[in-house]
Amino acid sequence: MILRIFTTTVPQELHAEFEQKFKEISTPLVKSFNGLIGLEIGRPTKWNPNDFVMISKWKSVADLIDFAGENWNQAHIPEGMEKYIESCSVCHYENID
């Protein structure tokens, strides 16, 4: 099992709009792929005031490739969402049972 942690920095003035689009565009897109086991999204806190996160759990790397393509280890930004992204990163981890 693979954990994919996507983090993005969004300018403060775009938080409300981004959060709505994150729920309306990004979440349904990710959920539409086979191999997804679970998905969580998070908004900024006082410790990370401009960072949003999406944590997805996948059955395999093959499932991630189906979702994000051959460059699965890079951020996958749905069309229309790039205007909110100041910076982003993605990390992958093997789940410890």
C-alpha positions in Angstrom: 0.0 0.0 0.0 1.3 3.5 -0.9 0.5 6.7 0.9 0.7 9.8 -1.4 0.9 13.1 0.4 0.3 16.2 -1.7 0.9 19.6 -0.1 0.3 22.9 -1.7 0.8 26.5 -0.7 -2.1 28.8 -1.6 -2.1 32.6 -1.2 -4.3 33.7 1.7 -6.7 35.7 -0.4 -7.5 32.5 -2.5 -8.1 30.1 0.4 -11.9 30.1 0.3 -12.1 29.7 -3.4 -9.4 27.1 -3.5 -11.0 25.0 -0.7 -14.3 24.9 -2.6 -12.6 23.9 -5.9 -10.4 21.4 -4.0 -13.6 19.7 -2.9 -15.5 20.1 -6.2 -12.7 19.2 -8.7 -9.7 17.5 -7.1 -11.5 15.2 -4.7 -14.0 13.7 -7.2 -11.2 13.3 -9.8 -9.0 11.3 -7.4 -11.9 9.2 -6.1 -12.8 8.2 -9.7 -9.7 6.0 -10.0 -9.5 2.3 -9.2 -7.0 1.4 -6.6 -7.8 4.3 -4.3 -8.3 3.0 -0.8 -8.8 6.3 1.1 -8.6 10.0 0.7 -8.4 12.9 3.2 -8.0 16.6 2.6 -6.9 19.3 5.1 -7.0 23.1 5.3 -4.4 25.4 6.8 -3.8 25.7 10.5 -1.9 28.3 12.6 1.2 26.1 12.2 0.9 25.9 8.4 -1.1 29.0 7.6 -1.1 28.7 3.8 -0.8 25.0 3.2 -3.5 22.5 2.1 -2.9 18.8 2.0 -4.4 15.8 0.3 -3.5 12.4 1.6 -4.4 9.4 -0.5 -3.9 5.7 0.1 -3.4 3.5 -3.0 -3.2 -0.3 -3.4 -0.1 -0.1 -5.6 2.3 2.0 -7.7 0.5 0.6 -10.8 -2.7 2.3 -9.5 -0.8 5.6 -9.0 0.4 5.4 -12.6 -3.1 4.9 -13.8 -4.1 8.1 -11.8 -1.1 10.4 -12.5 0.7 8.8 -15.5 4.3 7.8 -15.9 5.4 10.8 -13.8 3.3 9.6 -10.9 6.0 10.8 -8.4 5.3 14.4 -9.4 2.3 16.6 -8.4 -0.8 16.1 -10.6 -2.7 19.3 -10.8 -6.2 19.1 -12.4 -6.9 21.6 -15.1 -8.3 24.9 -13.7 -6.5 24.4 -10.3 -3.1 25.6 -11.3 -4.0 29.3 -10.8 -4.3 28.7 -7.0 -0.9 27.0 -6.6 1.9 29.1 -5.3 4.1 25.9 -4.8 3.5 22.2 -4.2 5.1 19.0 -3.4 4.3 15.3 -3.4 5.8 12.5 -1.4 5.1 8.7 -1.3 5.5 6.2 1.5 4.9 2.5 1.9 2.3 1.8 4.5 3.6 0.0 7.7 1.2 -2.6 8.7 
